Amino acid sequence: MFSKLEILEIAIRLEENGEKRYATAAREIRHPALRNICDWMATEEQKHAKFFSDLKNNLEDRGDDHLIHEMSSALVNDYIGNQTF
């Protein structure tokens, strides 16, 4: 099972990956309305990542083990990478 920090790290990574994907699409799309939608989606993903990051920081402020956090980050990098849903 994943810890709370791992779950939040996964959520953050997925949101960041989604933001990059939408921003790339917005740069490549010629149709103005579709470009605006992709820009909006990228902004929303950025907001979601910040929300999850704030939650994670609140948990870390409570004294979670630093070594567990490092291991969680490595695990997220291995499992999630550049994946989006």
N, C-alpha and C positions, 0 to 999 in steps of 0.2 A: 504494500500500500504506500501511497505517497503521503508525505507530511503536509501540513498546512502551507508551509513555505514553498514546498515543491509544487503544489497545486497552483499557488499564486504565481510562481515563476513560470510555469507552463502557460497560464493565462496571459501573463505579460508578454511572453515570447510570441504567442499566437496573435495577439493584437498588434505587436510591432511588425510581425511578418505580413499581416493583412494590410497595415498602413503602407508598407513598402510596395506591396502588390498593387494597391489602388492608386498610389502616387505614380507608379510606372505606367499603369494603364492610362491615367489622365494625361500624361505627357505624350502618349502614342495615339490617342483618340483624336480624330479631327472634328467630329460632331460636337458642337458646343454644349448641348444639353447633356449628352453622355459624359463629356469631360467634367461638367459641373457635378454630376452625380458621383463620379469617381473621386473628385476632390473632396466632396462632402463626406463620402465614406472613409477616405483616408483620415480626415479630421476626427470623425467619430471613433475610429480605431485608436487614434492617438489619445483621445479622452478616456477610452476604456483602459488603455495601458496605464495611464496615470492613476486611474481609480484603483486598479489592482496593485500598482506599485505603492500607493499610499497605504493600502491595507497591509501589504507585506512589511512596510516600514514600521507600522504600528505593532505588528507582531514581533519584529526584531527588537524594538525598543523595550520590549518586556523581558529581554534577556535570553532569547533563544541562542543556542550554542553556535558559535561562529564556524566551527568545523562542519557541522551539519549543513549550514548555509552554503559553504563552498562545495560540498559534495552534491547538494541539491542543484546548484548551478551547473555543475559538470554533467549531471544526469539529464537535466533539461536540454543542454546543448546536444548531447548524444541522441536523445529520443525525439526532440522536436525539430532541431535544425531550422530549416526554412519552410516548414510545413504551414499551410493555412487550411482552413475548413470552409 
